[in-house]
Amino acid sequence: MPAPSRNHAAPPPAFNVPPVVLVLTGLLVAVHVLRNVLPEMWAGRIVPYLAFMPVRYLTDSEQFGQWAGGHFADVWTFVTCFFLQADAGTLIINGAALLVLGAAVAWRLGTKRFLVFTTLCIVAGSVTCLVAYWGQPVVIVGAGGGISGLFAAAIHFIFKGGSPMAGFQVAGGAAFRRPAWPLRDALADQNVRVWLAIFAFINLWYVASYYILASAGETTGWPANIGGFAAGLVLFRYFDPKPRLRRVV
């Protein structure tokens, strides 16, 4: 039987996403849906167990260790806040960013390195919020720290001249396994600068929103974006298994 013609080969998937990224995105959606379908009494218990609250760590407080989940939650909420989204709009934005940036980084790092890298970026974002809101009874939710860390990793190999995003649909992970540019060269690229400007604008908006909403007793998790981004920028080179291009002099 003759081999099938290349012209009749099955087309590649329109959007190749590693399973680990699909699972994380699915968890974001599942937790959000669960909070909205459960009775209010039960849904309200999810947030204290998963959200990050700086007030937990006041050792001189009578409630120290008495918050939902006890001392165990004092540890896991540094990460689990990632899975709580403030509203449907935030879920859509973070979910889309995770599918795009997360897929690119996961293809490059592999599942284990991707999970460790993303976790460290989430933790860095929570630590930044802990410092910024020390002792305050605020509730920090959202995937900002992790997403910002993935964005910081992506600027090393996605956006600089001839972005592999164009080849994402046809090449899958191969398009993201090219040698990464040194950070100095990546930052010199106009495409990278445009995306960094967008990132900076978004965070300036979050900072402005914080002061606008502060009088209403609300807060924003903008420090998590800064902490996650800084962690991703510093840590990427230690997780990247691919050789790096030589710096252009």
C-alpha positions, 0 to 999 in steps of 0.5 A: 500500500503506497505511503500517504502523500504529504499533501494529505497529512493531517494538519498540526493542532491549532494550539499546542499546549503542554498537558501541565499548562492545561491542568493548571489552567483547568484548576484556575477555572475549576476553583473559580466555578466551585466558588460560584456554584457552592452555597455561600456558606461553603464557598466563603470557606475556600478563600481563607484556606487558599488566599494569602493574608499577611495578617497571619504572620503577626506572631504577637497577635492572639490569632496567630496560628488560629486562622483557617488551616492553622500553621500548615496554611501559613505555608501553603497559602504562599502558593495556593493564592495563585488558584483564586481569581477575583472575578470572571474577567481576571480569570479570563485574562490570567487563563489566556496569559497562562496558556500562551506564556505558560505553554512557551516556558513549559515547552522549553523547561519541561514539566518538572522545571516548569512547575518548580520555576512557576512555584518559586515565582508565585512564592516570590510574589507572595513574599513581596505582598507580605512585605508591602502589606505587612500585618494588614488584614488584606486578602491576596488572590490571583495568578499575578506572581506566577504569570509575571514570572513566566513573562520574565522568562519568556522575554529571553526567547519569545519576543526578540526579533522573529518571535517564535510565536509565529511558529507556535501553531505549526512547530509546537514546542520546537519553536521555543527551544532555540538558544536564549538571548542574553538578557542585555541583548533581549532588552535592546530589542524593540519588540521586547521593550514594547512588551515591557512597556505594556507590562509596566503600564498594567502595573502602574494601573494596578498601583493607581487602583490601589490608592483609588480603592484604598478608601473603600477598604479594598486592595490589589495584588500589584506587589505580587506582579513585581516580585514574580517578575523579578524572580523570573528574570533572575531565576530563568538562566538557572532553569533553562536547559538550552545553550545560550547565544553569545552576547552581541558586542 
